[in-house]
Structures are given as structure tokens and as C-alpha cells.
Amino acid sequence: MIRYLSPIALILWANFSNAAIQNRDFWFHDDGDTIFIDGKRGAPLHIDYIGAPLTKPLTVRVTPNNPKLKIAAPICSFTKKNNDCRLTVQLKNQSEKVYGVHHFTVTEVGGSRGVLNTQAAADASTVGFGVGVQGKDMPYTIPVDMDTAPGAANGAPGRVVIVNATSEKRIYILNNLKYIDDSSESFQTNKFSLPPKVICYADWDLITNENRRNAYNIRYSLSTSGLFSDYERSTTRDITNPSDQIYNGPYETDDRNISSCSAKYAHVCASNKWGSWVVGLANFGSTDMEGGIRAGQIEILRDNSWHSGSFIYYEGSWDSNPLALLQIQGSTDGSENWDANAAAPSILEIKSAPPCSNY
């Protein structure tokens, strides 16, 4: 299953046929699809008006729907000669943490109502858009080790993204993390709880203090085939019930493609409820991977069933690119009767995901 998504998520709140403004009237700059709020300085939000030619100024108010966010000067005025507006998004409370995709509303104000459509002059029309929000200094990711993974963890663009697509809060750990220079030693992270329909990325702050030595060398390692049997490496485990853990780890095939432990018939890294989990791969960068996954593409394992042999094509040359290994949980009873493609997060959600340590 493959999904292609626009790198900018424009979400329309109200777009009637006689509305004065439409969502297609505005363009949000590519570097603004995920904004990084830097303390009191906030984050820039760059908007252009690209609609029909203006004969009179068009004035709109941009309002964040999350009460934890604010725009100090929220008014944009567009004219025939000036179609550019630069705003600053800030936190209302500097101690608050705000992550993920948040919605902003664009509403006509003042005498500009009906500038584009005189029939709509009596009513100010409203459109909306989504923007990913993160902090300026995010915890380092725990990168994926595909044998030739990038060097230092704080420089690695890849990430492990955990998706709780169930309708319940679940408790997780990352099991069997490895030091890249010592494959004989493994450990697990602190546990964290994800609310339903929430995603996060695996980060350094999950690592317990006693395991933080040489943290740059810590890797999330895919299970693979050993000399005599399948070899278990890292898995994300639902430990809500510690005596009945739910997991189905990612698996590196003999030719280095990505699969799941169920599809590769690997009992050691799949629980008796393996159907609850599936793996995916997402390219959240702006460059197509040569010969494979394209920018903005999300690919979910096509056949997660036991011993299917299904895999997602992967090239070692992609290791230095911004890819996300997705681990998606869609059920808690082992059932495969859930839509993994629909449960996958968008590219914007992946880029603006909070750190798992936040939970």
C-alpha cells in the first residue's frame, strides 16, 4: 500500500461556492509546513496570496485554533502589489510543550469582505490550514541501524515513529536496543504511554540513565536471519498487560529489504497477537530516493500475514536521507481486520511528531 501526500496540509474549514476567499487563494511556503518555535522569538509563518487579481486590499485575520498558541499581530493585508505576509507564532506559556499538526483559521475582516465576491460581502468567509509544530531544540532521535546507518545519532535524519492507531491508551517500551559497537549487549527504554490516535518518535530521553553511556552509538536494530535461527533485535512492545505483550517487529531480509517478523515467519520477534502491528516506510524529505521511495511517499507492508514473504524495497544508499520507519498498532487482540493504510500518519504528522518521552 502506497500513499502520496502533499508536503503542505491545507485543511478547509468552510468553502462555500459563493465564499469570498477559498483555500486555493493562499500558499504557505514550503519551509513553513513544520514550524519550530524558538522560545520567546517564536516561529515564522510565511503566507502568500495567490488568488484572483485584487482591485482593493484584502485583509484577513489568522487565528491558531490551539489556545496554547498565539500570533502577536495576526492581521494580513494583501494588495495588488503586495501579496506577501509574514507572521510570528508563539507559545502563550513558555513552559508549555506543543507538538504535532495544529490548525489555523483565516477569516476576512473589516471592509475587505466581498473584495473577491460581492455576493459574499454580507458574510466573512473562513478557510483553514494545518501546520506542524515542534520546539526548536528537540530530543535527539534513536536512529535505525540498517548495517550502514548514518554515524552520530544527533546527525541522523532517520527516525522510528510509533503509531497508536487503537481507540485506547497503550503503554510501550522499545526492547533490545543495541550499541552499534557492541552487539552482545542490549537493553530496553523507559516505558511511555500513548493516548489513542497519537504518534511519537523514539528519542534519547527514553533511554534510562544507566544506559546513556556512549549514547551516540545507540541504535534501533532490525531483526534478521541468524546462522541457525531468526535473531531478535529491537521491537516496540505494547506492555499494557506485561504478562501478555503485543509486538511484531521490523525485519531486515537477507537482501536488506524491510519486512515484518510475521511476514518473515520469525517467531522470536512476533507475539501471539502479531496481527495488531504492521511496519511501514516514509520519505519525509524533499528528494526522491533513487530507484525507490519518492518524496512524500508512505509505503505500508502490503501483506503482513504470517509467512507471506512480503517486503518493502530498501536501498542502503538511502541511509543518510530523512526516512521514517513506521510501527503502527491498529488492534489489541491480534486481529488483522483494521486498515493499516488509513491508520498511517501523514508526512506532516511524521515531521512534526512529538518525542515519545513527552508521554
Residue pairs with C-beta under 8 A, 6 or more apart in sequence:
1 299
1 300
1 301
1 302
1 340
1 341
2 297
2 298
2 299
2 300
3 297
3 298
3 299
3 300
3 341
3 344
4 294
4 296
4 297
4 298
5 296
5 298
5 346
5 347
5 348
6 296
7 30
7 33
7 286
7 295
7 296
7 347
7 348
8 28
8 30
8 32
8 33
8 129
8 348
9 33
9 101
9 129
9 130
9 131
9 132
9 346
9 348
10 23
10 26
10 28
10 129
10 130
11 103
11 128
11 129
11 130
12 23
12 127
12 128
13 103
13 105
13 126
13 127
13 128
14 125
14 126
14 127
15 22
15 23
15 125
15 127
16 120
16 125
18 117
18 119
18 120
19 117
19 120
19 125
19 127
20 108
20 113
20 114
20 115
20 116
20 117
20 120
20 121
20 124
20 125
21 51
21 58
21 60
21 106
21 108
21 116
21 125
21 127
22 51
22 127
23 127
23 128
23 129
24 50
24 51
25 49
25 50
25 51
25 52
25 116
25 127
26 47
26 48
26 49
26 50
26 51
26 106
26 127
26 129
27 47
27 48
27 50
28 45
28 46
28 47
28 48
28 129
28 131
29 46
29 47
29 48
30 286
31 46
32 44
32 45
32 46
32 47
32 131
33 131
33 132
33 348
33 351
34 131
34 132
34 133
34 134
34 348
34 351
34 352
35 43
35 44
35 45
35 89
35 131
35 132
35 133
35 134
36 43
36 134
36 135
36 136
37 43
37 89
37 90
37 91
37 98
37 133
37 134
37 135
37 136
38 135
38 136
39 94
39 136
40 90
40 94
41 88
42 72
42 88
42 89
42 90
42 91
43 88
43 89
43 90
43 133
44 86
44 87
44 88
44 89
45 62
45 71
45 86
45 87
45 88
45 89
45 104
45 131
46 84
46 85
46 86
46 87
47 62
47 76
47 84
47 85
47 86
47 87
48 83
48 84
48 85
49 58
49 76
49 78
49 83
49 85
50 83
51 116
52 116
53 80
54 78
54 79
54 80
54 115
54 116
55 80
55 115
56 112
56 115
57 77
57 78
57 79
57 112
57 115
58 77
58 78
58 79
58 108
58 112
58 115
58 116
59 75
59 76
59 77
59 78
59 108
59 109
59 110
59 111
59 112
60 75
60 76
60 78
60 106
60 107
60 108
60 109
60 112
61 74
61 75
61 76
61 106
61 107
61 109
62 71
62 74
62 75
62 76
62 87
62 104
62 105
62 106
63 71
63 74
63 104
63 105
63 107
64 70
64 71
64 89
64 102
64 103
64 104
65 102
65 103
65 104
65 105
65 128
66 98
66 102
66 103
67 92
68 91
68 92
68 93
68 96
68 98
69 89
69 90
69 91
69 92
69 98
69 102
69 133
70 89
70 90
70 91
70 92
71 87
71 88
71 89
71 90
72 88
72 90
73 87
73 88
74 87
75 109
76 85
76 87
77 85
78 85
89 131
89 133
91 98
97 135
97 354
97 358
98 133
98 135
99 133
99 134
99 135
99 352
99 353
99 354
99 355
99 358
100 132
100 133
100 349
100 352
100 353
100 354
101 130
101 131
101 132
101 133
101 346
101 348
101 349
101 352
102 130
102 131
102 132
102 133
103 128
103 129
103 130
103 131
104 128
104 129
104 130
104 131
105 126
105 127
105 128
106 126
106 127
106 128
106 129
107 124
107 125
107 126
108 115
108 124
108 125
108 126
109 124
113 120
113 121
113 122
113 123
113 124
114 120
114 121
114 122
130 348
132 348
132 349
132 351
132 352
133 352
134 352
134 354
138 203
138 355
139 203
139 204
139 205
139 355
139 357
140 153
140 154
140 203
140 204
140 215
141 153
141 156
141 158
141 159
141 160
141 201
141 202
141 203
141 204
142 153
142 159
142 160
142 174
142 177
142 202
142 203
142 204
142 206
142 207
142 218
142 219
142 220
143 149
143 150
143 153
143 156
143 158
143 159
143 219
143 220
144 158
144 159
144 160
144 219
144 220
144 221
144 222
144 325
145 178
145 180
145 219
145 220
145 221
145 222
146 222
146 252
146 256
146 314
146 316
146 319
147 252
147 256
147 316
148 316
148 319
149 156
149 158
149 180
149 219
149 319
150 156
150 157
150 158
150 319
150 320
151 216
152 216
153 204
153 215
153 216
153 217
153 218
154 216
157 285
157 320
157 321
157 322
157 323
158 319
158 321
158 322
158 323
158 324
158 325
159 201
159 202
159 324
159 325
159 350
159 353
160 174
160 201
160 202
160 220
160 236
160 324
160 325
160 327
161 199
161 200
161 201
161 202
161 282
161 324
161 325
161 326
161 327
161 345
161 350
161 353
162 172
162 194
162 199
162 200
162 201
162 202
162 236
162 327
162 329
162 356
163 199
163 326
163 327
163 328
163 329
163 343
163 344
163 345
164 170
164 172
164 194
164 195
164 196
164 197
164 198
164 199
164 329
165 197
165 328
165 329
165 330
165 338
165 343
166 196
166 329
166 330
166 331
166 332
167 196
167 197
168 196
168 240
168 332
169 193
169 194
169 195
169 196
170 193
170 194
170 238
170 240
170 329
170 332
171 191
171 192
171 193
171 238
171 239
171 240
172 191
172 192
172 193
172 194
172 236
172 237
172 238
172 239
172 356
173 188
173 189
173 190
173 191
173 192
173 236
173 237
173 239
174 188
174 189
174 202
174 206
174 220
174 234
174 235
174 236
174 237
175 188
175 234
175 235
175 236
175 237
175 247
176 186
176 187
176 188
176 221
176 232
176 233
176 234
176 235
177 186
177 187
177 188
177 189
177 207
177 211
177 218
177 219
177 220
177 221
177 234
178 185
178 186
178 218
178 219
178 221
178 233
178 234
179 185
179 214
179 217
179 218
179 219
180 217
180 218
180 219
181 214
181 217
182 217
186 233
187 208
187 211
189 202
189 206
189 207
189 208
190 206
190 207
190 208
190 357
191 239
192 200
192 206
192 356
192 357
192 359
193 359
194 200
194 356
194 359
195 359
198 359
199 345
199 349
199 350
199 353
200 353
200 354
200 355
200 356
200 358
200 359
201 324
201 353
201 354
201 355
201 356
202 220
202 236
202 356
203 355
203 356
203 357
204 212
204 215
204 218
204 357
205 355
205 357
206 355
206 356
206 357
207 215
207 218
211 218
219 234
220 234
220 325
221 233
221 234
222 233
222 234
222 249
222 250
222 251
222 252
222 258
223 230
223 231
223 232
223 233
223 234
223 235
223 249
223 250
223 251
223 252
223 261
223 266
223 268
223 269
224 230
224 231
224 233
224 251
224 252
224 253
225 231
225 253
225 254
225 264
229 268
230 261
230 264
230 265
230 266
230 267
230 268
230 269
231 268
232 249
232 266
232 268
232 269
233 249
233 269
234 249
234 250
235 247
235 248
235 249
235 250
235 261
235 269
236 247
236 249
236 277
236 327
237 245
237 246
237 247
237 271
238 245
238 246
238 247
238 276
238 329
238 332
239 245
240 246
240 332
244 273
245 271
246 271
246 273
246 276
246 277
246 329
246 332
246 334
247 269
247 270
247 271
247 274
247 277
248 260
248 261
248 262
248 269
248 270
248 271
248 274
248 275
248 276
248 277
248 278
248 279
248 304
249 260
249 261
249 266
249 269
249 270
250 258
250 259
250 260
250 261
250 279
250 325
250 327
251 258
251 259
251 260
251 261
251 263
251 264
251 266
251 269
251 279
252 258
252 259
253 259
253 264
253 311
256 314
256 315
256 316
257 311
257 312
257 313
257 314
258 279
258 281
258 301
258 311
258 312
258 314
258 325
259 279
259 301
259 309
259 310
259 311
259 312
260 270
260 274
260 277
260 278
260 279
260 301
260 304
260 310
261 267
261 268
261 269
261 270
261 274
262 270
262 274
262 275
262 304
262 305
262 306
262 307
262 308
263 301
263 303
263 304
263 305
263 306
263 307
263 308
263 309
263 310
263 311
264 307
264 309
265 306
265 307
271 334
272 334
273 331
273 332
273 333
273 334
274 306
274 334
275 304
275 331
275 334
275 335
275 336
276 329
276 330
276 331
276 332
276 333
276 334
276 335
277 327
277 328
277 329
277 330
278 300
278 301
278 304
278 328
278 330
278 340
279 300
279 301
279 304
279 312
279 325
279 326
279 327
279 328
280 298
280 299
280 300
280 301
280 312
280 325
280 326
280 328
280 340
280 344
281 293
281 298
281 299
281 312
281 314
281 323
281 324
281 325
281 326
282 293
282 297
282 298
282 299
282 323
282 324
282 326
282 344
282 345
282 347
282 350
283 289
283 293
283 294
283 295
283 296
283 297
283 298
283 321
283 322
283 323
284 296
284 322
284 323
284 324
284 347
284 350
284 351
285 295
285 321
285 322
285 323
286 295
287 295
287 321
288 294
288 295
289 315
289 318
289 321
289 323
290 315
290 317
291 315
292 313
292 314
292 315
292 318
293 299
293 313
293 318
293 323
296 347
298 326
298 344
298 345
298 346
298 347
299 312
300 326
300 328
300 340
300 341
300 344
301 310
301 311
301 312
301 340
302 310
303 309
303 310
304 310
304 336
304 340
305 336
324 350
326 344
326 345
326 350
328 340
328 343
328 344
330 338
330 339
330 340
330 343
331 337
331 338
345 353
